[in-house]
């Protein structure tokens, strides 16, 4: 058998073997380990309420008032704690940032518009609006807000629901996640988890 034929057959066998190992066996092994050791996370960290899925603890989502028509703009619901802005409209398929730099006039305009809107919505001074209420995260799907932004929204949610503000502040503390690995980043409040706790208050 010519050398070139043997070489090609060897390469073909290696391709088939590596395809089975890396394209089939390894993914199945990793998926199996993930499902056994981290079942909830492997399935997307789905959060359920009354037996039905309401979101993922890893993905931010909007909490808006129901639309009267398809052309109506989305309006945040005052009964819920609100997430960070999203450049992709909280759509996982459109995850990403705006790609606007710090010197962008469009970004500065958007920040000032958000500052005015958040201040009016939450009934606070524009100077007191936290930075994460004004800027989207890199993914546009950050499920957390800062403790400061959560506390800023307390009076508005309390008034809309008739819940004591102190009760909401306690829930914020219970829904606050610490720094990653104990030292990276800042503590954050998972908005979906917090809103589920709020909805359970009688």
Beta strands, then each sheet from edge to edge (+ up, - down):
strand 1: 46-49
strand 2: 52-56
strand 3: 144-146
strand 4: 176-177
strand 5: 188-190
sheet 1: 1+ 2-
sheet 2: 3+ 5- 4+
end
